[in-house]
Every structure is written in structure tokens, then in C-alpha cells.
Amino acid sequence: MATATAKAAAGRGKTIGILTSGGDCAGLNAAIRAVVSRAVQGYGWRVFGIHDGTMGLMRRPIDYEELGPGISNVNILRLGGTILGTTNKGNPFAFPMPDGSVRDRSEEVIAGVRELGLDALIGIGGDGSFAILRRLAQQGGINLVGIPKTIDNDVGATENSVGFHTAVAVATEALDRLQPTAASHDRVMVLEVMGRDAGHIALAAGIAGGADVILIPEIPYTVEAVAAHIEKVRRQGRNFALVVVAEAVKNPEGQRVQRQQASGSVTYGGVGNALGDALAHLTGADTRVTVLGHVQRGGQPTWSDRMIASAFGIHAVDLVAAGKYDRLVAWQNRAVVDVPLVEAIAAPQQVDLDSALVRTARGLGICLGDAA
Ligand code: F6P
């Protein structure tokens, strides 16, 4: 933690802030490194790394550190997590206070930005974070640029967000490891993966990992359809089956398996076990369940996440240099572009049921849990 310093201390050029917000994922540090490299070495600016998302700007003294050229020299692009820390709680517009009440602390965050003398703020987040950061920016006149990150890959207007590729790689490796043990024991293996309201991880990893069944939130499933497919696989002479289920799938009545956390928040997780029990009951198959959970978020970023994060970081700083704000850096048609930030929060990017990947899955004979 460092004490707040006024812009007067910033010297020539711009002073920009950078923060990570929402759930962590692999590749965040590669994005931070790229931002620091471009801003400090490229433009001669100062970069203040704010700790724990907007929480760092709420604390007094402000919780931040200056990120110098050393950041771009060390190997932080290989590191998982975020060196700045993050949180997916603590919305400043409805901040949960220790006494159980909720308070609007947005002006404290805005005052923090002013105290640091930030000419611009680069926020690395998902759609929920951008909704909050954009509101803060509009209220406080903050020059904001967004870099999309989320393993769920559900930020609108970008084909890829930082962290998605690594999560898919981890889920695919899990299937690679489950397949031989499934075949050795004549078992049905259920793999539960993350993806709050979008099935991108399940769909991509399921295809890449040779799943027989892929269940995603965008397609309501019945356990009977899944059981019938497993019976079919058996009749075809195969002694095992691989089932990938996204944590947020819903049955035809729209019901999902959710868990109440001690903090009062509701999270997904648990559908894999419920599905495994139902399949064992219906098919008589020896069934085992693996819940991949946060393993998908940690660890080294893949080459792709490092590359995308680096490209996003450079473009974000160039946007600040050009005075283009309220923009989201995005990946479209094999290139880095920028779009209005509002597009990132307009609607989550769910799996398109007419997409090439859904057609690929159906073409491979993979059961998607429906009658199609
Ligand atoms: O949005 C990213 C994500 O990993 C989701 O896939 C998952 O549902 C959620 O975050 C888990 O959040 P937490 O880290 O609070 O358990």
C-alpha cells in the first residue's frame, strides 16, 4: 500500500490507473504487463495499479502501488491470478456494510480517482464490472477504457475475453484424463464446468475433449434424453461415456441447481452430482462426478490468453493516448478493435444456437440434452 499522491507529483505526461475487477482468471497479469510496458516505456507516463478493484479507491489512504518498468521485465505474463488483487463483491453503489446495511459509496471511489490525479482509468473486467465502472465514469467524469476478461466468454462485442482459452484448455485436459479411467472401469464420467450463464466453456471443451453429451444453459435438458443417449452409446459397443455439464444448466421448467453462500450470495455448483445420481439411477451405469470449479481460473495462462491480453493492453493504452474513452477493447475478425463500452454490457453473449460450434456438436452426434 502506498499513500495517495497528487498529480503534481506525477511529472510530465499522463498518469493512468489500472485495476482488475470481478472474478480472476488466467491472463490478467499479461494484460497489466502490456499496459505498463506501453504506458511507461512507450509514452513515458506513470501507471498506478489500484488494489482489489474499486475497493482500493474506497480505502483511505488509497490502496495502490506505482507500477514501474520492472513489471514489464519480470515474467508476470506467465503468472495466474492478478498481482493487483480483485473482488466480485463490494459494488460501490450498493456496498455491503458490516452492520448488514447497504450504502452508496460511489463518491468515495470518484474522490479516490481525483486524489490520485488520474487522467484515465483502464478497467479489466467482465460485463458486471463494466456496468459499475461505466456508471462511476459517467457520474465522476472519469476517462475509462475497458479490457474484457472472463472465463465465461460472455462479454458482448468481443469474440474472446482474457481467461477463456485457459479455462477451455483446463476443461479439455480434464476430459483427456477422465477418458482412460472411464474406459478402464466401464464408467459414465460427468464433468461439471463453470460458465455462469453461458455454455461456451462446456461447448468448446466438450467438442475438443470428445464428450458424448454436452449440456449448456442455453439449451434446456432432460435427464431422460441424456440417459437415452448413454444407452445408445452402449448399444454401439462402447463401454464408457463422457458427459460435460455447465454449472448453470436448466431443466425444461427453468430450474437450476444453486447454492446459498454464507455471505448471502447465490452461486452455481452442484448440478454435476445431481445429474450423476439421476443418470446412475436411470441407466444403472457406474457413474462418477468431477467438479472442476476454480481450477479453471487459476494456473498459467495459455499462449492464446497471453497473446490476447498483451494485444488488449497495448490497444487500451493507445486509446488513452488518442483520447478515445468509454471504449471497450475487443477481438473481432482476427484483429484488435475497440467498440463503445456500452456494447459490452448491453447483453451477455450466450451461445448462439445456430453457430458453427452447435452445428459441429450435433454433426458429431453429441447429445445436447434436448430432443433434437
Ligand atoms: O464469472 C466467472 C465465474 O468463474 C463463473 O464461471 C462462476 O459461476 C463464478 O465466477 C464463480 O464465482 P466465485 O469465485 O465467487 O465462486
Residues whose N, C-alpha, C, O or C-beta is under 5 A from the ligand:
A	BS01	F6P	G23 D152 M194 G195 R196
